[in-house]
Amino acid sequence: MNIWANRLFLKLMRGVLRLWFRFRAFNEEATHCDGPALLIPNHLSWIDWLFVGLCLEPDWKFAASELPARHSKLHKWVLSNERIILIGTEPSASLKKMTAHLEAGGKLILFAEGRMSRTGCLQRLFDGTGFLIQKTGAKVVLCYLRGAQRVLASPHGGWTEWFPKVSAHFSEPLTAPEFEGKSAEQRARLNQWLRDRMIEQQFETEMEHGPQTVITAIAEVARHIPSRVALEDSTFQDVTYQRLLVGTDVLAGQWDKRLERGIDRVGVLLPNVNGKAITLTSLWAAGKVPAILNYTAGTASMLACLELSGIKQVITSSAFIEKAKLDVAPLEEAGLELIYLEDVRDSISGLSKLCALLNHKLNPWAGQYTPFADTAVVLYTSGSEGTPKGVELTHKNLLANVRQSMSVIDLKDTDRFFTCLPLFHSFGLTVGLLLPLLRGAYVYLFPSPLMYRQIPAAFYDRDCTVLLATNTFLNGYARAAQAADFSELRYLICGAEKVQDATREAWAKKFGVRLFEGYGATETSPVLSTNTIFESRDGSVGRLFPGVEYKLEKVDGVDEGGKLLVKGPNIMKGYLNAEPNAEFKKLDGWYDTGDIVTVDEDRYIFIKGRAKRFAKISGEMVSLTAVEAALAGAFPQHGEECAVAVVARPDADKGEQLIAATNTPDLTAEEIREAIAKAGLPNLAVPREIKVLDEIPVLGSGKTNYPELTKLLVE
């Protein structure tokens, strides 16, 4: 008798899985469909077949390679049953065998990736998958195996366990769309459609079944890997995941005593150090909302942000204020209470630390922090085009963006993040801190992205593999670094401003590194799209993330594309500013990015420029972004530090005219004219005037400070 078709045996084995792995199956009724049908699971471990197979009726058959049976008696026993269709190394013969089964009305389980993922991220799909769907018209049921990468029988390079919690999530039967074009093109499109659906399922499942707050998500990871190092900073003090939780609990107890009741928001004025990360987690544990202040913006700007947020207390450090030479007297004069971490630390007893440590060692449920404020953090926009706005991001917003990133970027648990972008920058907070912590990875916090000479050496010394940066910062690092400094760099992700071709070429030539450009905004938590190893398109800022809808709004004078509006779980709760928030609420969940873009059929975004960064000259729309792109890196004769920025000013005859600013006194109007002509831009794009500045003003994020530049050039 074939025991793999015996219902009693299958029931017994499923009971074993429920006991060992707390295994659960969701929506398995969807598998009771008629054939022809394809079941496509993700592939994470050597026992995925067991998790899937025990959920299905015996009429489902596996497509499995015959190679393992040649070398293992165990595999030979497992594969020698009627539920297996053995396939060999010849693709055409294997496809023929699977096609015949489906055309006969059969139901087939196919691990379409063809190999196990070593990161948990979905791999490329077997080329023949689209052929099977196209040829047989089979319905498709997806299965997301959640947690299977953590079993010991997995090639996963990160942390694994004897008996992790595993679940199987089945989709409703899907009917593949029909695509136009040649057969090969149709099959490729079907493969892409299928992979997109699998990524969406992964993201949606994680949102439904994963932790619902940032702090509980961090705590869940920490309980599995307490001794692994989570954080390190420039003092070379490291913090394990267990110590992170202990510090969180101890500080949360202090906030219960020190922070005013009835006021959720608390200002945070700290650099990128371990203490800042623990301050954020402790405030979340205490049910407070940290408002992270941009200390590079100046005291007047911070005061305006604090008043906007209704904040009465600010957590900071006396050592930081002294070292950064910050003038906090105006804050105190405005009636704000400054709470110094040094004073808080001195008041914490050894007994409270011991109690918190024992609590986490003895209580498996420690870290179930409740209640919570819906809002997780308040960040302030960079102000690159106007007055900073207070942005409320919820726990759901931040978790959604982290999970969207995890579903498409093949990051590893063993990756080591170098985070020099400030945590008041949404890119630094979400991708530089929360993403690695929720992966169980390592984060090195560096105090400033402007330390061009020190950063390459620090990156090398800490064996880091992931770097987040902007175009401006990357140029500085490239000039200062030795070729070996970034030898371990695996993922270089850039955003906040357009990446210039010269920057890509410099990093490819000097360091052999491929640069992946992404796109987003503070209001979107922040990432909307990014290029990845698996999916990348030249000239784009990547594919829109799963769960993100988009539409383009027509802009007068712009023939191609339109203004991008997006909607999804990562879109902010709203603004603190009354007028901008009212405008946002009118859009019913849509966020107006203000960017003019085109979006191709595969959801890749191509940025044309900011709606506010277009000038109307003689009735024609001219993109200031395109002009700056034409000038960037166009003057190697003046050195790598040569920079040009462009703004518009009113013109009585032509409506507006362009004016350029440069930090290079020798740059001539003729050189600028030639560069613009070489880029194929019209004569209207040539600036009417060039002004020389000591330096182009920039914000803390590295973006050009256009309001300040406009004051210098126009007002």
Summary of the structure (lengths in Angstrom):
residues: 715
radius of gyration: 27.7
end to end distance: 88.9
largest distance: 92.3
contacts: 2413
relative contact order: 0.07
helix: 40%
strand: 22%
